[in-house]
Amino acid sequence: MRTIRVETSAATILLTEAPEPKVRDRQTGEIAKDAVSGEALMTIGVVYIEDGESSLVKVTVPEGGVSEGLTLGAPVSLPGLIARPWESVFNGQQRHGIAFRAAAVTPAAFPAAMGATA
């Protein structure tokens, strides 16, 4: 399925949920792994703010891409952020959405206020 690169340079991204293992199978507790590298996957929650609008988003990140020093409510950077549309049938009902994945999550700084003077 096609992936769409997400341009984040004009956005403010704040961490709202600490990284935790992504569960592949809720019944067995199996942790999801990257299909290529076999590395465990983590999920984080962020609020994505751009052009005066915000969205709460869950993002999947490889375990090795989770940086030290992440703080809830603080700005983060999501290098390599992509969006991938998905759809499936669950219990006879069609479901669809957008999955987000990044190469890493790292601490960032708040952007300078536009038009601010020193």
N, CA, C and O atoms as a GROMACS GRO file, in nm:
protein
  472
    1MET      N    1   0.085  -0.118   0.000
    1MET     CA    2   0.000   0.000   0.000
    1MET      C    3   0.089   0.124   0.000
    1MET      O    4   0.200   0.122   0.055
    2ARG      N    5   0.043   0.229  -0.059
    2ARG     CA    6   0.119   0.354  -0.073
    2ARG      C    7   0.141   0.422   0.062
    2ARG      O    8   0.053   0.422   0.149
    3THR      N    9   0.259   0.480   0.079
    3THR     CA   10   0.287   0.560   0.198
    3THR      C   11   0.299   0.705   0.156
    3THR      O   12   0.339   0.735   0.044
    4ILE      N   13   0.265   0.794   0.247
    4ILE     CA   14   0.268   0.938   0.220
    4ILE      C   15   0.362   1.003   0.320
    4ILE      O   16   0.341   0.992   0.441
    5ARG      N   17   0.463   1.071   0.271
    5ARG     CA   18   0.557   1.141   0.359
    5ARG      C   19   0.486   1.262   0.420
    5ARG      O   20   0.419   1.337   0.350
    6VAL      N   21   0.503   1.281   0.552
    6VAL     CA   22   0.439   1.391   0.622
    6VAL      C   23   0.544   1.499   0.649
    6VAL      O   24   0.644   1.474   0.717
    7GLU      N   25   0.521   1.617   0.596
    7GLU     CA   26   0.612   1.730   0.615
    7GLU      C   27   0.582   1.792   0.752
    7GLU      O   28   0.470   1.837   0.776
    8THR      N   29   0.681   1.794   0.840
    8THR     CA   30   0.658   1.840   0.977
    8THR      C   31   0.728   1.972   1.010
    8THR      O   32   0.719   2.019   1.124
    9SER      N   33   0.798   2.033   0.914
    9SER     CA   34   0.879   2.152   0.946
    9SER      C   35   0.796   2.270   0.996
    9SER      O   36   0.848   2.353   1.070
   10ALA      N   37   0.670   2.281   0.957
   10ALA     CA   38   0.586   2.394   1.000
   10ALA      C   39   0.496   2.357   1.119
   10ALA      O   40   0.414   2.438   1.161
   11ALA      N   41   0.513   2.237   1.172
   11ALA     CA   42   0.426   2.189   1.279
   11ALA      C   43   0.495   2.193   1.414
   11ALA      O   44   0.617   2.189   1.424
   12THR      N   45   0.414   2.201   1.519
   12THR     CA   46   0.459   2.180   1.655
   12THR      C   47   0.402   2.045   1.697
   12THR      O   48   0.282   2.021   1.684
   13ILE      N   49   0.488   1.957   1.747
   13ILE     CA   50   0.447   1.823   1.785
   13ILE      C   51   0.482   1.806   1.933
   13ILE      O   52   0.598   1.817   1.971
   14LEU      N   53   0.380   1.778   2.016
   14LEU     CA   54   0.400   1.763   2.160
   14LEU      C   55   0.371   1.619   2.202
   14LEU      O   56   0.273   1.559   2.157
   15LEU      N   57   0.455   1.564   2.288
   15LEU     CA   58   0.438   1.428   2.337
   15LEU      C   59   0.325   1.423   2.439
   15LEU      O   60   0.329   1.495   2.539
   16THR      N   61   0.224   1.340   2.415
   16THR     CA   62   0.110   1.329   2.507
   16THR      C   63   0.103   1.192   2.575
   16THR      O   64   0.040   1.179   2.680
   17GLU      N   65   0.168   1.090   2.518
   17GLU     CA   66   0.170   0.957   2.577
   17GLU      C   67   0.310   0.900   2.564
   17GLU      O   68   0.367   0.898   2.455
   18ALA      N   69   0.366   0.854   2.676
   18ALA     CA   70   0.501   0.798   2.678
   18ALA      C   71   0.509   0.672   2.590
   18ALA      O   72   0.408   0.604   2.570
   19PRO      N   73   0.628   0.642   2.539
   19PRO     CA   74   0.644   0.522   2.456
   19PRO      C   75   0.609   0.396   2.534
   19PRO      O   76   0.647   0.380   2.650
   20GLU      N   77   0.536   0.307   2.468
   20GLU     CA   78   0.508   0.176   2.526
   20GLU      C   79   0.507   0.074   2.414
   20GLU      O   80   0.482   0.109   2.298
   21PRO      N   81   0.534  -0.052   2.445
   21PRO     CA   82   0.539  -0.154   2.341
   21PRO      C   83   0.408  -0.163   2.264
   21PRO      O   84   0.300  -0.155   2.321
   22LYS      N   85   0.420  -0.180   2.133
   22LYS     CA   86   0.302  -0.198   2.048
   22LYS      C   87   0.263  -0.345   2.052
   22LYS      O   88   0.344  -0.433   2.020
   23VAL      N   89   0.140  -0.372   2.092
   23VAL     CA   90   0.092  -0.509   2.105
   23VAL      C   91   0.033  -0.555   1.973
   23VAL      O   92  -0.057  -0.491   1.918
   24ARG      N   93   0.084  -0.666   1.922
   24ARG     CA   94   0.033  -0.720   1.797
   24ARG      C   95  -0.093  -0.802   1.820
   24ARG      O   96  -0.188  -0.793   1.743
   25ASP      N   97  -0.092  -0.883   1.926
   25ASP     CA   98  -0.206  -0.970   1.955
   25ASP      C   99  -0.245  -0.948   2.101
   25ASP      O  100  -0.170  -0.985   2.192
   26ARG      N  101  -0.361  -0.889   2.123
   26ARG     CA  102  -0.404  -0.857   2.260
   26ARG      C  103  -0.433  -0.981   2.342
   26ARG      O  104  -0.419  -0.978   2.465
   27GLN      N  105  -0.471  -1.089   2.278
   27GLN     CA  106  -0.501  -1.212   2.352
   27GLN      C  107  -0.375  -1.277   2.408
   27GLN      O  108  -0.375  -1.327   2.520
   28THR      N  109  -0.268  -1.276   2.329
   28THR     CA  110  -0.144  -1.342   2.373
   28THR      C  111  -0.044  -1.242   2.432
   28THR      O  112   0.051  -1.283   2.499
   29GLY      N  113  -0.064  -1.112   2.406
   29GLY     CA  114   0.031  -1.012   2.454
   29GLY      C  115   0.154  -1.000   2.366
   29GLY      O  116   0.251  -0.934   2.404
   30GLU      N  117   0.152  -1.064   2.249
   30GLU     CA  118   0.267  -1.061   2.158
   30GLU      C  119   0.297  -0.917   2.116
   30GLU      O  120   0.208  -0.842   2.077
   31ILE      N  121   0.425  -0.880   2.124
   31ILE     CA  122   0.471  -0.746   2.086
   31ILE      C  123   0.496  -0.743   1.936
   31ILE      O  124   0.554  -0.836   1.880
   32ALA      N  125   0.451  -0.635   1.870
   32ALA     CA  126   0.471  -0.619   1.725
   32ALA      C  127   0.619  -0.597   1.695
   32ALA      O  128   0.691  -0.532   1.771
   33LYS      N  129   0.662  -0.652   1.584
   33LYS     CA  130   0.801  -0.638   1.540
   33LYS      C  131   0.804  -0.585   1.397
   33LYS      O  132   0.713  -0.610   1.319
   34ASP      N  133   0.910  -0.512   1.365
   34ASP     CA  134   0.929  -0.462   1.230
   34ASP      C  135   0.948  -0.581   1.136
   34ASP      O  136   1.025  -0.672   1.166
   35ALA      N  137   0.877  -0.581   1.023
   35ALA     CA  138   0.881  -0.693   0.930
   35ALA      C  139   1.018  -0.712   0.868
   35ALA      O  140   1.054  -0.825   0.833
   36VAL      N  141   1.096  -0.605   0.853
   36VAL     CA  142   1.227  -0.614   0.789
   36VAL      C  143   1.338  -0.641   0.891
   36VAL      O  144   1.416  -0.734   0.875
   37SER      N  145   1.345  -0.558   0.995
   37SER     CA  146   1.456  -0.568   1.090
   37SER      C  147   1.429  -0.663   1.207
   37SER      O  148   1.524  -0.709   1.271
   38GLY      N  149   1.302  -0.692   1.235
   38GLY     CA  150   1.269  -0.776   1.349
   38GLY      C  151   1.273  -0.700   1.482
   38GLY      O  152   1.251  -0.760   1.588
   39GLU      N  153   1.300  -0.570   1.477
   39GLU     CA  154   1.307  -0.488   1.598
   39GLU      C  155   1.168  -0.466   1.657
   39GLU      O  156   1.071  -0.448   1.583
   40ALA      N  157   1.160  -0.466   1.790
   40ALA     CA  158   1.033  -0.440   1.858
   40ALA      C  159   0.984  -0.299   1.824
   40ALA      O  160   1.065  -0.208   1.806
   41LEU      N  161   0.852  -0.283   1.816
   41LEU     CA  162   0.791  -0.154   1.785
   41LEU      C  163   0.728  -0.094   1.909
   41LEU      O  164   0.677  -0.166   1.995
   42MET      N  165   0.730   0.038   1.917
   42MET     CA  166   0.672   0.114   2.027
   42MET      C  167   0.567   0.207   1.970
   42MET      O  168   0.572   0.242   1.852
   43THR      N  169   0.471   0.248   2.054
   43THR     CA  170   0.376   0.351   2.013
   43THR      C  171   0.389   0.469   2.108
   43THR      O  172   0.417   0.453   2.227
   44ILE      N  173   0.366   0.587   2.053
   44ILE     CA  174   0.364   0.710   2.132
   44ILE      C  175   0.239   0.787   2.092
   44ILE      O  176   0.184   0.767   1.984
   45GLY      N  177   0.195   0.875   2.179
   45GLY     CA  178   0.085   0.964   2.147
   45GLY      C  179   0.140   1.105   2.137
   45GLY      O  180   0.220   1.147   2.220
   46VAL      N  181   0.097   1.177   2.035
   46VAL     CA  182   0.138   1.316   2.017
   46VAL      C  183   0.018   1.400   1.979
   46VAL      O  184  -0.083   1.350   1.929
   47VAL      N  185   0.031   1.530   2.002
   47VAL     CA  186  -0.064   1.625   1.945
   47VAL      C  187   0.015   1.698   1.835
   47VAL      O  188   0.123   1.752   1.859
   48TYR      N  189  -0.041   1.697   1.716
   48TYR     CA  190   0.021   1.756   1.597
   48TYR      C  191  -0.051   1.888   1.572
   48TYR      O  192  -0.171   1.889   1.543
   49ILE      N  193   0.020   1.999   1.582
   49ILE     CA  194  -0.039   2.132   1.568
   49ILE      C  195   0.022   2.201   1.447
   49ILE      O  196   0.143   2.215   1.435
   50GLU      N  197  -0.066   2.245   1.355
   50GLU     CA  198  -0.019   2.317   1.236
   50GLU      C  199  -0.132   2.406   1.185
   50GLU      O  200  -0.247   2.363   1.179
   51ASP      N  201  -0.098   2.527   1.149
   51ASP     CA  202  -0.195   2.623   1.093
   51ASP      C  203  -0.317   2.642   1.184
   51ASP      O  204  -0.430   2.653   1.134
   52GLY      N  205  -0.296   2.646   1.314
   52GLY     CA  206  -0.405   2.670   1.408
   52GLY      C  207  -0.497   2.552   1.432
   52GLY      O  208  -0.598   2.567   1.501
   53GLU      N  209  -0.466   2.435   1.378
   53GLU     CA  210  -0.545   2.315   1.399
   53GLU      C  211  -0.460   2.209   1.466
   53GLU      O  212  -0.338   2.204   1.447
   54SER      N  213  -0.526   2.123   1.546
   54SER     CA  214  -0.450   2.018   1.615
   54SER      C  215  -0.520   1.883   1.600
   54SER      O  216  -0.642   1.876   1.582
   55SER      N  217  -0.441   1.778   1.607
   55SER     CA  218  -0.492   1.641   1.601
   55SER      C  219  -0.414   1.555   1.698
   55SER      O  220  -0.292   1.568   1.710
   56LEU      N  221  -0.484   1.466   1.768
   56LEU     CA  222  -0.418   1.366   1.850
   56LEU      C  223  -0.386   1.248   1.760
   56LEU      O  224  -0.473   1.199   1.688
   57VAL      N  225  -0.262   1.202   1.764
   57VAL     CA  226  -0.217   1.098   1.672
   57VAL      C  227  -0.133   0.996   1.748
   57VAL      O  228  -0.053   1.032   1.835
   58LYS      N  229  -0.151   0.867   1.715
   58LYS     CA  230  -0.064   0.760   1.764
   58LYS      C  231   0.039   0.734   1.655
   58LYS      O  232   0.006   0.725   1.537
   59VAL      N  233   0.164   0.722   1.696
   59VAL     CA  234   0.273   0.701   1.600
   59VAL      C  235   0.352   0.578   1.644
   59VAL      O  236   0.383   0.561   1.762
   60THR      N  237   0.385   0.492   1.548
   60THR     CA  238   0.468   0.374   1.574
   60THR      C  239   0.614   0.410   1.543
   60THR      O  240   0.644   0.472   1.441
   61VAL      N  241   0.703   0.369   1.634
   61VAL     CA  242   0.846   0.399   1.622
   61VAL      C  243   0.923   0.273   1.660
   61VAL      O  244   0.883   0.204   1.753
   62PRO      N  245   1.034   0.240   1.589
   62PRO     CA  246   1.114   0.126   1.633
   62PRO      C  247   1.174   0.154   1.770
   62PRO      O  248   1.207   0.268   1.802
   63GLU      N  249   1.187   0.050   1.850
   63GLU     CA  250   1.237   0.066   1.987
   63GLU      C  251   1.371   0.140   1.991
   63GLU      O  252   1.393   0.223   2.080
   64GLY      N  253   1.459   0.112   1.897
   64GLY     CA  254   1.590   0.179   1.892
   64GLY      C  255   1.582   0.326   1.854
   64GLY      O  256   1.680   0.399   1.871
   65GLY      N  257   1.468   0.371   1.803
   65GLY     CA  258   1.451   0.510   1.764
   65GLY      C  259   1.392   0.598   1.874
   65GLY      O  260   1.372   0.717   1.853
   66VAL      N  261   1.366   0.539   1.991
   66VAL     CA  262   1.311   0.616   2.103
   66VAL      C  263   1.427   0.676   2.181
   66VAL      O  264   1.506   0.603   2.242
   67SER      N  265   1.438   0.809   2.178
   67SER     CA  266   1.549   0.878   2.244
   67SER      C  267   1.527   0.892   2.393
   67SER      O  268   1.414   0.889   2.442
   68GLU      N  269   1.637   0.907   2.465
   68GLU     CA  270   1.632   0.938   2.608
   68GLU      C  271   1.589   1.084   2.623
   68GLU      O  272   1.604   1.162   2.530
   69GLY      N  273   1.538   1.119   2.739
   69GLY     CA  274   1.506   1.259   2.768
   69GLY      C  275   1.372   1.306   2.718
   69GLY      O  276   1.348   1.427   2.714
   70LEU      N  277   1.283   1.215   2.680
   70LEU     CA  278   1.149   1.256   2.637
   70LEU      C  279   1.066   1.292   2.760
   70LEU      O  280   1.070   1.222   2.861
   71THR      N  281   0.990   1.401   2.750
   71THR     CA  282   0.908   1.448   2.861
   71THR      C  283   0.767   1.473   2.811
   71THR      O  284   0.746   1.536   2.707
   72LEU      N  285   0.668   1.422   2.886
   72LEU     CA  286   0.529   1.446   2.847
   72LEU      C  287   0.501   1.595   2.841
   72LEU      O  288   0.541   1.670   2.930
   73GLY      N  289   0.432   1.639   2.736
   73GLY     CA  290   0.399   1.779   2.717
   73GLY      C  291   0.507   1.859   2.645
   73GLY      O  292   0.484   1.973   2.605
   74ALA      N  293   0.623   1.799   2.629
   74ALA     CA  294   0.734   1.869   2.563
   74ALA      C  295   0.732   1.846   2.413
   74ALA      O  296   0.677   1.746   2.365
   75PRO      N  297   0.793   1.938   2.338
   75PRO     CA  298   0.799   1.920   2.192
   75PRO      C  299   0.892   1.805   2.154
   75PRO      O  300   0.993   1.780   2.220
   76VAL      N  301   0.854   1.735   2.047
   76VAL     CA  302   0.936   1.627   1.993
   76VAL      C  303   0.949   1.642   1.843
   76VAL      O  304   0.872   1.713   1.779
   77SER      N  305   1.047   1.573   1.789
   77SER     CA  306   1.068   1.566   1.645
   77SER      C  307   1.042   1.422   1.602
   77SER      O  308   1.077   1.328   1.673
   78LEU      N  309   0.980   1.405   1.486
   78LEU     CA  310   0.949   1.272   1.432
   78LEU      C  311   1.012   1.258   1.293
   78LEU      O  312   0.941   1.266   1.192
   79PRO      N  313   1.144   1.237   1.286
   79PRO     CA  314   1.208   1.224   1.155
   79PRO      C  315   1.152   1.105   1.077
   79PRO      O  316   1.124   0.999   1.134
   80GLY      N  317   1.135   1.125   0.947
   80GLY     CA  318   1.086   1.018   0.861
   80GLY      C  319   0.940   0.984   0.881
   80GLY      O  320   0.900   0.871   0.852
   81LEU      N  321   0.859   1.078   0.931
   81LEU     CA  322   0.718   1.050   0.956
   81LEU      C  323   0.644   1.023   0.825
   81LEU      O  324   0.652   1.101   0.730
   82ILE      N  325   0.571   0.911   0.822
   82ILE     CA  326   0.489   0.876   0.706
   82ILE      C  327   0.349   0.839   0.753
   82ILE      O  328   0.327   0.802   0.868
   83ALA      N  329   0.255   0.851   0.661
   83ALA     CA  330   0.117   0.809   0.684
   83ALA      C  331   0.086   0.698   0.584
   83ALA      O  332   0.124   0.705   0.467
   84ARG      N  333   0.015   0.596   0.632
   84ARG     CA  334  -0.021   0.484   0.545
   84ARG      C  335  -0.168   0.453   0.565
   84ARG      O  336  -0.208   0.414   0.674
   85PRO      N  337  -0.251   0.470   0.461
   85PRO     CA  338  -0.392   0.432   0.473
   85PRO      C  339  -0.405   0.280   0.491
   85PRO      O  340  -0.326   0.204   0.435
   86TRP      N  341  -0.505   0.238   0.569
   86TRP     CA  342  -0.529   0.094   0.588
   86TRP      C  343  -0.679   0.069   0.592
   86TRP      O  344  -0.759   0.158   0.617
   87GLU      N  345  -0.714  -0.056   0.565
   87GLU     CA  346  -0.853  -0.099   0.582
   87GLU      C  347  -0.854  -0.249   0.608
   87GLU      O  348  -0.767  -0.323   0.560
   88SER      N  349  -0.954  -0.293   0.683
   88SER     CA  350  -0.968  -0.434   0.714
   88SER      C  351  -1.113  -0.462   0.750
   88SER      O  352  -1.193  -0.371   0.769
   89VAL      N  353  -1.144  -0.590   0.758
   89VAL     CA  354  -1.277  -0.632   0.801
   89VAL      C  355  -1.260  -0.700   0.937
   89VAL      O  356  -1.181  -0.794   0.951
   90PHE      N  357  -1.334  -0.652   1.038
   90PHE     CA  358  -1.326  -0.707   1.172
   90PHE      C  359  -1.468  -0.736   1.219
   90PHE      O  360  -1.552  -0.646   1.223
   91ASN      N  361  -1.494  -0.862   1.254
   91ASN     CA  362  -1.629  -0.904   1.294
   91ASN      C  363  -1.734  -0.863   1.191
   91ASN      O  364  -1.844  -0.820   1.226
   92GLY      N  365  -1.699  -0.877   1.064
   92GLY     CA  366  -1.793  -0.849   0.957
   92GLY      C  367  -1.812  -0.702   0.925
   92GLY      O  368  -1.893  -0.667   0.838
   93GLN      N  369  -1.738  -0.615   0.993
   93GLN     CA  370  -1.751  -0.471   0.966
   93GLN      C  371  -1.624  -0.417   0.902
   93GLN      O  372  -1.512  -0.446   0.945
   94GLN      N  373  -1.643  -0.338   0.798
   94GLN     CA  374  -1.533  -0.273   0.729
   94GLN      C  375  -1.478  -0.160   0.816
   94GLN      O  376  -1.554  -0.076   0.864
   95ARG      N  377  -1.347  -0.160   0.837
   95ARG     CA  378  -1.282  -0.054   0.915
   95ARG      C  379  -1.170   0.004   0.831
   95ARG      O  380  -1.112  -0.064   0.747
   96HIS      N  381  -1.140   0.132   0.854
   96HIS     CA  382  -1.031   0.194   0.781
   96HIS      C  383  -0.975   0.310   0.864
   96HIS      O  384  -1.038   0.358   0.958
   97GLY      N  385  -0.855   0.352   0.827
   97GLY     CA  386  -0.792   0.462   0.899
   97GLY      C  387  -0.658   0.496   0.837
   97GLY      O  388  -0.627   0.457   0.724
   98ILE      N  389  -0.579   0.569   0.913
   98ILE     CA  390  -0.445   0.606   0.870
   98ILE      C  391  -0.349   0.569   0.982
   98ILE      O  392  -0.369   0.609   1.097
   99ALA      N  393  -0.245   0.494   0.949
   99ALA     CA  394  -0.141   0.456   1.045
   99ALA      C  395  -0.022   0.549   1.024
   99ALA      O  396   0.016   0.578   0.910
  100PHE      N  397   0.036   0.596   1.134
  100PHE     CA  398   0.153   0.684   1.127
  100PHE      C  399   0.274   0.611   1.180
  100PHE      O  400   0.266   0.538   1.279
  101ARG      N  401   0.388   0.630   1.113
  101ARG     CA  402   0.513   0.567   1.155
  101ARG      C  403   0.627   0.665   1.133
  101ARG      O  404   0.630   0.738   1.034
  102ALA      N  405   0.721   0.667   1.229
  102ALA     CA  406   0.839   0.752   1.218
  102ALA      C  407   0.964   0.668   1.242
  102ALA      O  408   0.957   0.562   1.305
  103ALA      N  409   1.076   0.714   1.192
  103ALA     CA  410   1.203   0.645   1.212
  103ALA      C  411   1.250   0.659   1.356
  103ALA      O  412   1.320   0.572   1.408
  104ALA      N  413   1.211   0.770   1.422
  104ALA     CA  414   1.256   0.797   1.559
  104ALA      C  415   1.166   0.901   1.623
  104ALA      O  416   1.086   0.966   1.555
  105VAL      N  417   1.181   0.916   1.755
  105VAL     CA  418   1.118   1.027   1.828
  105VAL      C  419   1.228   1.085   1.916
  105VAL      O  420   1.289   1.015   1.998
  106THR      N  421   1.253   1.215   1.899
  106THR     CA  422   1.361   1.281   1.971
  106THR      C  423   1.310   1.411   2.034
  106THR      O  424   1.216   1.471   1.983
  107PRO      N  425   1.372   1.454   2.144
  107PRO     CA  426   1.333   1.583   2.202
  107PRO      C  427   1.357   1.695   2.101
  107PRO      O  428   1.450   1.688   2.021
  108ALA      N  429   1.273   1.798   2.105
  108ALA     CA  430   1.286   1.913   2.015
  108ALA      C  431   1.266   2.039   2.099
  108ALA      O  432   1.244   2.032   2.220
  109ALA      N  433   1.274   2.153   2.033
  109ALA     CA  434   1.252   2.280   2.100
  109ALA      C  435   1.123   2.342   2.049
  109ALA      O  436   1.080   2.314   1.937
  110PHE      N  437   1.061   2.426   2.133
  110PHE     CA  438   0.944   2.500   2.086
  110PHE      C  439   0.988   2.593   1.975
  110PHE      O  440   1.096   2.653   1.985
  111PRO      N  441   0.909   2.608   1.869
  111PRO     CA  442   0.948   2.701   1.764
  111PRO      C  443   0.945   2.844   1.815
  111PRO      O  444   0.865   2.877   1.902
  112ALA      N  445   1.032   2.927   1.762
  112ALA     CA  446   1.032   3.068   1.798
  112ALA      C  447   0.901   3.132   1.753
  112ALA      O  448   0.850   3.101   1.646
  113ALA      N  449   0.848   3.220   1.834
  113ALA     CA  450   0.723   3.288   1.798
  113ALA      C  451   0.745   3.369   1.669
  113ALA      O  452   0.846   3.437   1.654
  114MET      N  453   0.649   3.359   1.579
  114MET     CA  454   0.662   3.431   1.454
  114MET      C  455   0.651   3.581   1.481
  114MET      O  456   0.561   3.626   1.552
  115GLY      N  457   0.741   3.656   1.425
  115GLY     CA  458   0.737   3.801   1.439
  115GLY      C  459   0.794   3.848   1.573
  115GLY      O  460   0.786   3.967   1.605
  116ALA      N  461   0.852   3.756   1.652
  116ALA     CA  462   0.907   3.796   1.782
  116ALA      C  463   1.034   3.877   1.760
  116ALA      O  464   1.111   3.851   1.668
  117THR      N  465   1.055   3.975   1.846
  117THR     CA  466   1.177   4.055   1.837
  117THR      C  467   1.254   4.041   1.966
  117THR      O  468   1.197   4.016   2.072
  118ALA      N  469   1.385   4.057   1.956
  118ALA     CA  470   1.471   4.040   2.074
  118ALA      C  471   1.480   4.165   2.154
  118ALA      O  472   1.548   4.168   2.257
   0.00000   0.00000   0.00000
